[in-house]
Amino acid sequence: MSRARLLWLPLLLALGLGRVEALDDPLRPPGAIVQQKLAPRAGAAPRPVLTSTLIADGRRLAVINGRQVSVGEAIGDAVVIDIQPAQVQLRRRGRTETLRLLPLEIKQPAGTQSQ
């Protein structure tokens, strides 16, 4: 091999020989990851994913599939019927569906025990 080719070889190996992979964004909200991995079937509506709730000053808002909604608003073929701090209930075709945020864990100070 010529000397010029030997100089390019480490660079090509470092770049993966042209192979490109998508990198996961560690700062992306968990709901976005779940929504991406649960891709809908062809022609099917995307599954609703709850990413945030806000309950303050008499307002109850939620962010579902990147859209801000309140009680009574529609998300696809479902209607928001209740918004709680860690979950939202939807009514779809006469059935209730509950969307949850990440598991709610209550941390205790070191040396204390929960009862």
C-alpha positions as CSV (number, residue, x, y, z in Angstrom):
1,M,0.0,0.0,0.0
2,S,1.2,3.5,-0.7
3,R,2.0,5.8,2.1
4,A,-1.0,8.1,1.2
5,R,-3.5,5.3,1.6
6,L,-2.1,4.4,5.0
7,L,-2.6,7.9,6.1
8,W,-6.3,7.8,5.1
9,L,-7.0,4.4,6.7
10,P,-7.2,5.6,10.4
11,L,-9.5,8.4,9.4
12,L,-11.9,6.1,7.5
13,L,-11.9,3.6,10.5
14,A,-12.7,6.5,12.9
15,L,-15.6,7.6,10.7
16,G,-17.0,4.1,10.5
17,L,-16.2,3.7,6.8
18,G,-19.1,6.0,5.9
19,R,-21.7,4.3,8.1
20,V,-24.0,6.8,9.7
21,E,-26.3,6.0,12.7
22,A,-28.8,8.2,14.4
23,L,-27.8,9.2,17.9
24,D,-30.3,9.2,20.8
25,D,-30.7,12.6,22.4
26,P,-30.3,12.1,26.2
27,L,-32.2,15.3,26.9
28,R,-35.3,14.4,24.9
29,P,-38.5,13.9,27.0
30,P,-39.3,10.3,27.8
31,G,-42.6,10.5,26.0
32,A,-40.9,11.3,22.8
33,I,-38.7,8.2,23.0
34,V,-41.8,6.0,23.8
35,Q,-43.7,7.6,20.9
36,Q,-40.8,7.0,18.5
37,K,-40.5,3.3,19.5
38,L,-44.2,2.6,19.4
39,A,-44.6,3.6,15.8
40,P,-48.3,3.3,14.6
41,R,-49.3,0.8,12.0
42,A,-49.9,2.1,8.5
43,G,-53.2,4.1,8.5
44,A,-53.5,3.9,12.3
45,A,-53.7,7.0,14.5
46,P,-50.6,7.6,16.7
47,R,-51.0,6.4,20.2
48,P,-51.5,9.3,22.7
49,V,-48.4,10.0,24.8
50,L,-48.6,12.2,27.9
51,T,-45.5,14.3,28.4
52,S,-46.6,17.0,30.9
53,T,-49.4,18.3,33.1
54,L,-50.1,21.7,34.7
55,I,-52.5,22.2,37.5
56,A,-52.5,25.8,38.9
57,D,-54.9,28.7,39.5
58,G,-57.9,26.7,38.6
59,R,-56.4,25.6,35.3
60,R,-55.8,21.9,34.3
61,L,-53.7,21.5,31.2
62,A,-51.9,18.5,29.7
63,V,-49.4,18.0,26.8
64,I,-50.4,15.0,24.8
65,N,-48.5,14.2,21.5
66,G,-46.9,17.6,21.7
67,R,-50.2,19.5,21.9
68,Q,-51.6,21.4,24.8
69,V,-55.1,20.3,25.8
70,S,-57.6,20.9,28.6
71,V,-60.6,18.9,29.8
72,G,-63.2,18.4,27.1
73,E,-60.8,18.8,24.1
74,A,-60.3,16.1,21.6
75,I,-57.1,14.2,20.8
76,G,-57.7,12.2,17.6
77,D,-60.8,10.1,18.3
78,A,-60.5,10.5,22.1
79,V,-61.7,13.3,24.5
80,V,-59.9,14.4,27.6
81,I,-62.2,13.8,30.6
82,D,-59.8,14.3,33.6
83,I,-56.4,15.8,34.2
84,Q,-54.5,14.9,37.4
85,P,-50.9,15.7,38.4
86,A,-49.4,12.4,37.1
87,Q,-52.1,11.1,34.7
88,V,-54.8,12.0,32.2
89,Q,-58.0,10.1,31.4
90,L,-59.4,9.9,27.9
91,R,-62.7,8.6,26.7
92,R,-62.5,6.7,23.4
93,R,-65.4,4.8,21.8
94,G,-67.1,4.5,25.2
95,R,-64.1,3.3,27.1
96,T,-61.8,5.1,29.5
97,E,-58.0,5.1,28.8
98,T,-55.5,6.4,31.4
99,L,-52.2,8.0,30.2
100,R,-49.5,8.2,32.9
101,L,-46.4,10.2,33.4
102,L,-43.3,8.4,34.7
103,P,-43.8,6.4,37.9
104,L,-44.4,8.7,40.8
105,E,-41.7,8.0,43.5
106,I,-41.7,9.9,46.8
107,K,-38.1,10.2,48.0
108,Q,-37.5,10.0,51.7
109,P,-34.6,11.7,53.5
110,A,-31.8,9.4,54.4
111,G,-32.3,7.6,57.7
112,T,-36.1,7.8,57.6
113,Q,-38.4,4.9,56.8
114,S,-41.7,5.2,54.9
115,Q,-44.7,3.6,56.6
